[in-house]
């Protein structure tokens, strides 16, 4: 019995990621997908290779080593990346490139009219009343390939059109309210994702918008949702807490197999 319980616990504690990996076929496209499920705003991963998977269970990966890095341009316009001119920066491009992951953001499952149109004050988007969903950066945790936690890495998100750069997020100068991206209701778009080091990133976002109508806007906000990024590195397992269902099952098995008490001697 003890051997059986040990085996069950070991199996429950090592949970493999669904790995959304770059591929030379048509299966390299994936999205951070925003949805409303049971009345709650949430987000997950939708990929051509695996369909819809939970963010917590999915590793977004591109590699192998030496395939995603570029030398940072010299212009000070690129200082937000967090590395010096000429230093390597790991970029997942807004363009669809062969053999590379093509990671977008969409809110296509959201029913039309779920969000209220409002005038956004952020100068990076139009101030015309629009049904926006805001994707805000909450936290960036980095672990290098040697497994030792480290804060010496940064994440950024931007769009580029010729020399024009629209910076959406950058952890290099600290995380603030300006670290945000805007998605149209039922929209689909692509950005550049930047990382300063090889390794494993746990990047947490929060999604928000408004319901109701003009003059009566009601905030609609998700819980923080963490996405897992493997930048030329694949951590293979998560180690979650045992689920309540598993604990209940183990408890019932222990009760069923409890040794009978010996009769008391008189």
NUVO-650266 format. One record per atom (N, C-alpha, C): x, y, z. Coordinates in pm, whole numbers, padded with zeros to 5 digits, always signed. Layout:
BEGIN
XYZ ...
END
This chain:
BEGIN
+00083-00120+00000 +00000+00000+00000 +00086+00126+00000 +00189+00129+00085 +00278+00245+00088 +00344+00268-00047 +00383+00158-00112 +00446+00171-00244 +00349+00232-00345 +00221+00191-00338 +00121+00244-00429 +00100+00394-00407 +00090+00435-00279 +00071+00576-00248 +00190+00658-00292 +00310+00607-00273 +00430+00679-00315 +00431+00699-00465 +00390+00595-00538 +00387+00603-00683 +00285+00706-00730 +00167+00708-00665 +00063+00804-00703 +00108+00947-00675 +00169+00970-00561 +00216+01104-00527 +00325+01151-00622 +00416+01061-00657 +00523+01097-00750 +00466+01132-00886 +00367+01055-00930 +00306+01082-01061 +00231+01214-01060 +00168+01248-00945 +00089+01370-00939 +00176+01495-00933 +00299+01484-00884 +00380+01602-00859 +00464+01643-00979 +00476+01559-01080 +00554+01593-01200 +00457+01607-01316 +00426+01731-01352 +00324+01758-01453 +00392+01817-01576 +00388+01747-01687 +00458+01794-01807 +00384+01909-01873 +00460+02005-01925 +00403+02112-02004 +00351+02059-02137 +00246+02125-02188 +00221+02120-02331 +00320+02219-02393 +00404+02174-02482 +00508+02261-02537 +00465+02311-02675 +00442+02441-02684 +00414+02505-02812 +00548+02549-02868 +00596+02475-02964 +00733+02490-03010 +00735+02547-03152 +00839+02625-03182 +00856+02670-03320 +00869+02549-03410 +00822+02562-03533 +00821+02448-03624 +00826+02501-03767 +00885+02424-03856 +00897+02468-03994 +00766+02451-04071 +00668+02384-04010 +00540+02364-04076 +00446+02478-04041 +00317+02460-04067 +00218+02563-04037 +00176+02561-03891 +00242+02480-03808 +00198+02463-03670 +00273+02551-03571 +00338+02655-03618 +00417+02737-03527 +00339+02858-03475 +00218+02882-03528 +00140+02998-03484 +00070+02969-03352 +00075+03067-03262 +00006+03056-03133 -00036+03196-03089 -00134+03201-03001 -00184+03328-02950 -00202+03324-02800 -00173+03436-02735 -00231+03465-02605 -00377+03497-02635 -00468+03413-02590 -00609+03428-02628 -00693+03471-02509 -00761+03583-02525 -00847+03638-02421 -00988+03584-02441 -01053+03546-02331 -01187+03488-02339 -01267+03528-02216 -01397+03511-02227 -01487+03527-02113 -01552+03391-02089 -01521+03331-01974 -01570+03197-01943 -01645+03202-01811 -01770+03156-01813 -01856+03157-01694 -01861+03296-01631 -01867+03397-01717 -01880+03533-01669 -01753+03597-01619 -01639+03528-01633 -01512+03581-01586 -01418+03606-01703 -01347+03718-01696 -01246+03751-01796 -01120+03671-01767 -01067+03603-01867 -00950+03519-01847 -00868+03515-01975 -00761+03439-01975 -00677+03422-02095 -00612+03285-02090 -00574+03235-02207 -00518+03101-02221 -00425+03102-02342 -00390+02985-02393 -00309+02975-02516 -00392+02903-02621 -00390+02955-02742 -00452+02886-02856 -00345+02869-02963 -00311+02745-02995 -00206+02719-03093 -00255+02626-03202 -00198+02641-03320 -00233+02553-03431 -00196+02408-03399 -00091+02389-03320 -00043+02254-03292 -00128+02181-03189 -00177+02253-03087 -00242+02185-02974 -00381+02236-02942 -00431+02335-03013 -00561+02391-02981 -00551+02477-02856 -00657+02476-02776 -00662+02560-02656 -00604+02486-02537 -00508+02549-02469 -00447+02492-02349 -00437+02600-02242 -00441+02562-02113 -00429+02663-02008 -00291+02728-02009 -00286+02856-01976 -00157+02926-01970 -00063+02858-01872 -00115+02813-01759 -00030+02753-01656 +00033+02622-01700 -00027+02557-01799 +00021+02425-01842 +00100+02429-01972 +00125+02548-02024 +00180+02560-02159 +00313+02633-02158 +00411+02574-02223 +00540+02641-02241 +00548+02693-02384 +00558+02825-02399 +00582+02886-02528 +00733+02888-02550 +00778+02820-02653 +00922+02795-02668 +00968+02832-02809 +01089+02889-02816 +01157+02903-02945 +01306+02878-02922 +01368+02810-03015 +01507+02771-03005 +01543+02688-03128 +01653+02613-03125 +01747+02591-03015 +01844+02707-02998 +01950+02679-02921 +02047+02782-02885 +02106+02847-03011 +02111+02980-03009 +02174+03055-03117 +02085+03089-03233 +01953+03064-03221 +01865+03085-03336 +01772+03204-03323 +01762+03267-03207 +01664+03375-03190 +01727+03507-03146 +01859+03515-03138 +01923+03636-03087 +01970+03728-03201 +01965+03859-03171 +02007+03962-03264 +02092+04063-03187 +02178+04135-03257 +02257+04240-03194 +02170+04365-03180 +02164+04421-03060 +02083+04540-03037 +02136+04658-03118 +02049+04730-03190 +02095+04848-03265 +02151+04956-03173 +02231+05043-03230 +02301+05144-03150 +02211+05259-03107 +02106+05290-03181 +02021+05404-03150 +01964+05396-03008 +01957+05512-02942 +01902+05517-02805 +01754+05483-02802 +01689+05480-02919 +01549+05440-02925 +01528+05298-02873 +01638+05220-02871 +01628+05081-02828 +01674+05059-02684 +01697+05166-02610 +01743+05151-02471 +01644+05074-02385 +01516+05082-02419 +01412+05017-02337 +01429+04865-02332 +01504+04808-02426 +01521+04662-02428 +01594+04611-02304 +01684+04693-02249 +01754+04652-02127 +01891+04594-02149 +01943+04603-02271 +02081+04562-02299 +02149+04674-02378 +02284+04676-02374 +02359+04779-02443 +02366+04756-02593 +02403+04860-02666 +02418+04850-02811 +02516+04739-02847 +02477+04658-02944 +02561+04548-02989 +02548+04421-02908 +02480+04428-02792 +02461+04310-02709 +02345+04226-02764 +02344+04095-02734 +02236+04011-02787 +02102+04040-02721 +01999+04041-02803 +01861+04049-02755 +01783+03939-02827 +01703+03865-02754 +01630+03751-02808 +01491+03799-02847 +01457+03788-02975 +01333+03848-03027 +01245+03741-03091 +01119+03740-03049 +01015+03665-03118 +00938+03767-03200 +00948+03760-03330 +00910+03869-03419 +00759+03883-03438 +00717+04007-03467 +00579+04035-03505 +00550+03985-03645 +00655+03951-03722 +00640+03900-03858 +00643+03749-03859 +00578+03691-03957 +00572+03546-03970 +00697+03498-04043 +00794+03448-03967 +00921+03402-04023 +00931+03250-04019 +00985+03191-04123 +00999+03046-04129 +01083+02995-04012 +01041+02883-03957 +01112+02813-03850 +01109+02885-03715 +01026+02986-03699 +01018+03060-03573 +00875+03061-03523 +00860+03060-03391 +00727+03073-03334 +00668+03208-03375 +00538+03209-03403 +00468+03331-03446 +00358+03355-03343 +00391+03435-03241 +00305+03450-03124 +00227+03580-03130 +00096+03569-03133 +00009+03685-03139 -00076+03699-03014 -00172+03789-03021 -00267+03813-02913 -00404+03827-02977 -00502+03753-02926 -00635+03767-02985 -00744+03763-02877 -00857+03821-02912 -00975+03814-02825 -01095+03766-02906 -01068+03684-03006 -01173+03640-03098 -01287+03563-03032 -01264+03488-02921 -01377+03416-02861 -01474+03507-02783 -01438+03632-02759 -01523+03721-02679 -01648+03757-02760 -01767+03734-02705 -01889+03770-02779 -01894+03919-02810 -01937+03953-02931 -01945+04093-02971 -02034+04171-02876 -01990+04290-02837 -02067+04374-02747 -02047+04346-02600 -01954+04254-02566 -01928+04224-02425 -01870+04347-02355 -01779+04416-02421 -01710+04530-02362 -01773+04661-02408 -01767+04759-02321 -01819+04891-02353 -01713+04972-02427 -01756+05054-02521 -01665+05145-02590 -01636+05264-02499 -01510+05302-02493 -01473+05418-02411 -01355+05488-02477 -01329+05611-02436 -01218+05689-02489 -01095+05665-02403 -00994+05601-02460 -00871+05568-02388 -00776+05688-02393 -00722+05725-02276 -00632+05841-02269 -00489+05809-02309 -00454+05681-02321 -00318+05644-02360 -00291+05693-02502 -00188+05776-02522 -00163+05833-02654 -00119+05731-02759 -00087+05609-02719 -00043+05508-02814 -00158+05450-02894 -00282+05475-02850 -00399+05425-02923 -00495+05541-02949 -00591+05518-03038 -00686+05623-03071 -00774+05658-02951 -00811+05786-02942 -00899+05830-02833 -01045+05817-02870 -01072+05776-02995 -01211+05752-03037 -01269+05639-02952 -01393+05653-02903 -01450+05545-02821 -01438+05409-02890 -01373+05315-02822 -01341+05184-02879 -01359+05078-02772 -01395+04958-02813 -01411+04845-02719 -01273+04782-02696 -01197+04843-02607 -01061+04797-02579 -01059+04691-02470 -00963+04599-02481 -00924+04511-02370 -00777+04541-02343 -00747+04578-02221 -00611+04619-02184 -00536+04499-02125 -00417+04476-02175 -00329+04369-02127 -00213+04435-02052 -00212+04423-01921 -00114+04493-01837 -00008+04398-01784 +00117+04443-01785 +00227+04364-01729 +00224+04375-01578 +00231+04259-01510 +00226+04255-01364 +00360+04216-01304 +00426+04115-01361 +00549+04064-01300 +00630+03986-01403 +00762+03987-01385 +00853+03908-01468 +00948+03834-01375 +00948+03702-01381 +01039+03619-01302 +01124+03538-01400 +01255+03544-01383 +01347+03477-01475 +01431+03375-01402 +01447+03257-01464 +01537+03154-01414 +01630+03114-01528 +01762+03130-01512 +01855+03093-01619 +01866+02941-01632 +01929+02894-01738 +01939+02750-01760 +02005+02672-01647 +02087+02737-01564 +02149+02663-01454 +02054+02643-01337 +01933+02699-01347 +01832+02675-01245 +01833+02767-01127 +01928+02857-01117 +01935+02948-01004 +01852+03073-01033 +01754+03107-00948 +01671+03226-00974 +01757+03351-00988 +01715+03439-01078 +01791+03560-01106 +01698+03672-01149 +01731+03794-01109 +01653+03911-01151 +01720+03983-01266 +01833+03933-01310 +01913+04002-01412 +01866+03966-01553 +01740+03992-01581 +01686+03969-01715 +01562+04055-01729 +01532+04095-01853 +01419+04184-01876 +01337+04137-01995 +01210+04177-01990 +01113+04146-02095 +01061+04276-02154 +01034+04275-02285 +00977+04392-02349 +00882+04349-02460 +00794+04442-02498 +00699+04419-02607 +00685+04548-02685 +00689+04537-02818 +00679+04657-02901 +00634+04621-03042 +00592+04723-03114 +00569+04712-03258 +00665+04804-03331 +00707+04763-03449 +00797+04845-03531 +00743+04851-03673 +00743+04971-03728 +00705+04992-03867 +00808+05087-03926 +00904+05031-03999 +01016+05110-04046 +01094+05162-03925 +01128+05290-03922 +01202+05342-03807 +01114+05372-03686 +00981+05369-03706 +00890+05404-03596 +00873+05285-03501 +00889+05311-03372 +00876+05208-03269 +00765+05248-03172 +00672+05158-03148 +00573+05179-03043 +00605+05082-02931 +00654+05136-02821 +00691+05054-02706 +00567+05031-02620 +00537+04904-02594 +00420+04871-02512 +00461+04834-02370 +00560+04750-02356 +00602+04704-02224 +00754+04697-02218 +00810+04726-02101 +00954+04710-02079 +00978+04702-01929 +01031+04590-01884 +01058+04574-01740 +01191+04636-01699 +01271+04683-01796 +01406+04733-01765 +01403+04859-01680 +01296+04937-01688 +01286+05059-01607 +01182+05045-01496 +01152+04920-01461 +01049+04895-01361 +00913+04879-01427 +00821+04816-01355 +00688+04790-01410 +00591+04895-01357 +00520+04960-01450 +00425+05065-01412 +00298+05050-01496 +00204+05143-01475 +00077+05137-01548 +00095+05154-01698 +00207+05213-01740 +00230+05233-01884 +00272+05105-01955 +00305+05001-01880 +00342+04873-01940 +00215+04797-01976 +00157+04833-02090 +00027+04779-02128 +00013+04775-02279 -00069+04681-02324 -00101+04666-02465 -00254+04663-02478 -00306+04712-02590 -00450+04722-02609 -00495+04633-02724 -00595+04552-02695 -00647+04457-02793 -00792+04496-02823 -00828+04500-02948 -00967+04525-02984 -01054+04406-02944 -01176+04433-02900 -01270+04324-02878 -01285+04245-03007 -01268+04114-02998 -01270+04022-03112 -01158+04053-03212 -01049+04112-03161 -00936+04146-03246 -00826+04042-03244 -00729+04060-03334 -00615+03969-03347 -00497+04052-03398 -00386+04050-03325 -00271+04131-03363 -00142+04061-03324 -00031+04115-03374 +00101+04058-03344 +00196+04168-03299 +00287+04131-03210 +00386+04223-03154 +00522+04155-03155 +00625+04232-03126 +00758+04176-03100 +00771+04148-02951 +00821+04030-02916 +00845+03990-02778 +00996+03986-02758 +01048+04060-02662 +01193+04067-02643 +01237+04017-02507 +01350+03947-02505 +01406+03889-02383 +01557+03915-02383 +01611+03949-02268 +01753+03985-02264 +01846+03866-02243 +01793+03751-02202 +01877+03635-02175 +01808+03507-02219 +01886+03406-02247 +01834+03269-02260 +01782+03224-02125 +01676+03144-02128 +01629+03088-02002 +01477+03079-01996 +01428+03067-01876 +01286+03042-01848 +01225+03166-01784 +01121+03219-01848 +01052+03338-01798 +00909+03302-01756 +00870+03348-01639 +00731+03342-01595 +00682+03487-01595 +00596+03517-01691 +00552+03655-01711 +00402+03662-01683 +00367+03749-01590 +00229+03759-01545 +00163+03884-01602 +00042+03865-01654 -00037+03973-01709 -00173+03979-01639 -00236+04095-01648 -00376+04109-01607 -00450+04174-01723 -00573+04130-01746 -00654+04178-01857 -00774+04255-01802 -00809+04365-01867 -00918+04447-01814 -00987+04525-01923 -01106+04568-01894 -01184+04653-01983 -01302+04706-01904 -01404+04747-01975 -01524+04798-01910 -01647+04734-01971 -01747+04712-01889 -01880+04675-01937 -01972+04793-01908 -02099+04776-01936 -02193+04886-01914 -02199+04975-02037 -02222+05103-02014 -02235+05198-02124 -02172+05330-02084 -02161+05421-02179 -02101+05551-02153 -02172+05620-02037 -02093+05667-01941 -02149+05729-01822 -02177+05630-01711 -02172+05502-01743 -02193+05398-01642 -02099+05281-01669 -01969+05312-01678 -01870+05209-01709 -01837+05129-01584 -01836+04996-01599 -01809+04905-01487 -01680+04830-01517 -01577+04840-01432 -01452+04767-01458 -01475+04617-01465 -01411+04554-01561 -01418+04408-01582 -01273+04361-01587 -01226+04294-01482 -01083+04268-01463 -01059+04120-01436 -00955+04066-01498 -00919+03926-01476 -00831+03912-01352 -00815+03790-01308 -00710+03758-01211 -00574+03765-01282 -00463+03781-01210 -00331+03772-01276 -00313+03634-01338 -00262+03631-01459 -00244+03506-01533 -00099+03497-01578 -00032+03388-01542 +00110+03372-01571 +00131+03285-01695 +00211+03336-01787 +00251+03262-01906 +00396+03217-01891 +00428+03104-01952 +00561+03044-01941 +00632+03051-02076 +00751+03110-02076 +00829+03129-02198 +00963+03058-02185 +00995+02975-02283 +01127+02913-02290 +01205+02979-02402 +01306+03056-02367 +01385+03129-02466 +01514+03051-02489 +01515+02974-02595 +01626+02883-02628 +01657+02790-02510 +01554+02754-02436 +01570+02667-02319 +01434+02607-02286 +01433+02477-02252 +01308+02409-02220 +01310+02348-02080 +01252+02415-01980 +01227+02346-01853 +01110+02251-01877 +01124+02127-01837 +01029+02026-01884 +00910+02002-01794 +00918+02034-01665 +00806+01997-01577 +00769+02110-01484 +00642+02111-01450 +00591+02192-01340 +00578+02102-01219 +00582+02158-01100 +00560+02078-00979 +00449+02144-00898 +00322+02118-00933 +00212+02183-00864 +00181+02118-00730 +00099+02186-00650 +00049+02126-00527 -00046+02014-00565 -00054+01906-00483 -00152+01801-00511 -00293+01861-00512 -00377+01815-00604 -00512+01869-00614 -00597+01821-00497 -00706+01892-00472 -00797+01854-00364 -00860+01718-00392 -00886+01690-00521 -00944+01560-00556 -00847+01447-00524 -00717+01468-00554 -00618+01366-00524 -00605+01344-00374 -00603+01453-00299 -00592+01440-00154 -00711+01365-00097 -00833+01393-00150 -00952+01322-00103 -00942+01173-00135 -00892+01143-00258 -00878+01002-00297 -00779+00931-00206 -00666+00993-00178 -00567+00931-00091 -00622+00911+00048 -00700+01009+00096 -00759+00995+00229 -00854+00878+00237 -00938+00860+00133 -01032+00749+00133 -00961+00615+00124 -00849+00610+00047 -00773+00485+00037 -00709+00449+00170 -00658+00549+00238 -00598+00523+00369 -00702+00473+00467 -00822+00533+00461 -00929+00490+00552 -00970+00346+00522 -00978+00312+00393 -01022+00179+00353 -00921+00073+00395 -00793+00109+00390 -00687+00011+00418 -00632+00023+00560 -00704+00098+00648 -00654+00112+00785 -00654-00025+00853 -00543-00066+00914 -00538-00197+00981 -00641-00206+01093 -00698-00325+01107 -00796-00347+01213 -00726-00337+01349 -00799-00280+01446 -00740-00268+01580 -00742-00404+01650 -00635-00429+01723 -00632-00551+01801 -00723-00539+01921 -00792-00645+01958 -00880-00639+02076 -00799-00610+02200 -00858-00532+02292 -00792-00501+02415 -00786-00624+02505 -00674-00636+02573 -00661-00746+02669 -00727-00704+02803 -00799-00799+02863 -00863-00771+02991 -00787-00844+03101 
END
